[in-house]
Amino acid sequence: MNFSTKYHSKIYERYFDFFESPRFRGVFTYHKKGVDCINIARVFPRRTTATPDDALAFTTPPPKILPDIDVVHVSTTFTYDMEKAEQLAEAWHKTGLPVLMGGAAFNEPGGEFTPGRYLKQGYVITSRGCNNSCWFCSAWKREGGLRELEIKDGFNILDDNLLACSEKHIREVFEMLKRQPETPVFTGGLEAKLLKSWHVDLLREVKPKRMYFAYDTPDDYDPLVQAGILLREGGISKASQAARCYVLVGYENDTTEKAEKRLRDAWAAGFFPFAMLFRDESGAVNEDWKQFQRLWARPQIINQLLKS
């Protein structure tokens, strides 16, 4: 289903191109404000650890007493949240404010990154897209090939594939991380087969709290093993549990037995494993897989499972 068609109506323009539209120019003229000065209420269909937590970030219909708002952006990451996003857009539209919908669920490429707008302060994207074409991933379909962005300050890196960037860009990202008051986290993931010794040197220098690799398909395992060796040789120990691995589970023809073996194999390669549950566009998941994923998502339980 093409959600970007289904949910694109005369009422709900898309904030992807809103700032170039006559409607925005009207807001701009009336308020005599620039793009960075207008008050944007951002509305999200679900709250996650990355959701902004400022006074203009909402996961609910509008409050009875509205703060000073110029425009409403309903931001949707997952296609299976589109129905709730549409309901929220309808509710906010009743305030009389301009309501716009956008986000990764619309399968449109993102632009330059604005800290704190659609992600909590501290989360940062320095590049978009990926040159791989993994069957389970929407990033390359949505964003196209890798492109580097202007580097903004932040400590939690959410790039689709940071290690595929140029050496110059990567080194500039690490210089930025050295300025941050928080310990770096590489939530976006690091591709094991691209890891080199100079990457490990940079990682050791900034002492990341967590860095995530991935074991999605069988051909990921040998590079994962080699990455584990590079990290240990570079002084990043397995015992620190800083090196972690998302293991994709629950896709067609997968079993809990096969999935558990992959999780334990990731641990053997030197990475603390977490199960990442596959979801299609509908978001439907089997209850048994949900229970399995919950077990392999909590560090205390994972530690117990790995000892058994």
Secondary structure, 3 states (H helix, E strand, C coil): CCHHHHCCCCCCEEHHHHCCCHHHHHHHHHHCCCCCCCCEEEECCCCCCCCCCCCCEECCCCCCCCCCCCEEEEECCCHHHHHHHHHHHHHHHCCCCCEEEECHHHCCCCCCCCCCCCCCCCEECCEECCCCCCCCCCHHHHHCCCEECCCCCCCEECCCCHHHCCHHHHHHHHHHHHCCCCCCEECCCCCHHHCCHHHHHHHHHHCCCEEEEEECCHHHHHHHHHHHHHHHHCCCCCCCCCEEEEEEECCCCCCHHHHHHHHHHHHHCCCEEEEEECCCCCCCCCHHHHHHHHHCCCHHHHHHHHHC
